């Protein structure tokens, strides 16, 4: 049975997100499902669809590699913080090569990782993604590390502090 917009409109629990994932997995249609629902005008539909997709394994999510830039665009353009966090979560789990580096996305990540008014989940994901992008260029990495070191860490939540610490200690690869 295909997942419908009507089903994705409700308030969802972790169990329902897992059920959505199971149905998408059964049909082995991660790409089609993502393309059908991630840009839906009803943010609840897009959010629940993306939440279901985050339950997939990295191997299953690799089916979305071809829409990496579409997911990046979604995360940068949406006004909904849940859709932003979930799309960034998926982007963070996809492969990113040097040719995928986009300066607009790097700038977005650098801005959102240090914005103390941003949600910690988004800050942390942006920090991880900025780190991955900067690894391609030593001069960018030097600037990125200086940015991390200059952060007034007392203003940030534990999740952000943890990611920052793991990057600075070399524990995040």
Helices and strands as residue ranges (DSSP letters): H 5-8, H 14-27, H 30-37, H 43-53, H 58-61, G 62-67, H 68-77, H 81-93, G 98-100, H 103-114, H 120-134, H 138-150, G 153-155, H 158-168
